[in-house]
């Protein structure tokens, strides 16, 4: 018997492909406070020695304030301290046992007067008060061990009201191949 059908091919989004492999993760940093002309930030940080490259897929920022925020996207910057880690991280494919654990970590900082140094500003955005801003990167930002992808927040109007920002990230991790 001959099979006269052509071979099947399928296409799927990168995020689904990496989720099927247990390499896609989501997480968020909550209650990032900003007031009185101070700054704040949230980052995906790839630790030195992680053995993986970080591929940034998506990020969202929700802020219920009445004034817009300036959002700068930084790559591989030295970020202001103190670092507060977020524990709100999970793989998206929960069919694995045991569940995959990400190497990449989420950090945040509130009400700091410091700014990032080194690295590079990739681009800036201005938020719309009371709305969620989302940007899909589809893995185009690739961060090696020791680097980071950071969202740095400042408020152009030095309001005394406190803004509580929520930031979510989606990313995948791939082992670094040595040839």
Beta strands, then each sheet from edge to edge (+ up, - down):
strand 1: 24-34
strand 2: 39-45
strand 3: 52-63
strand 4: 70-75
strand 5: 84-85
strand 6: 89-91
strand 7: 105-112
strand 8: 120-126
strand 9: 132-143
strand 10: 148-154
strand 11: 163-175
sheet 1: 6+ 1- 11+ 3- 9+
sheet 2: 5+ 7- 2+ 10- 4+ 8-
end
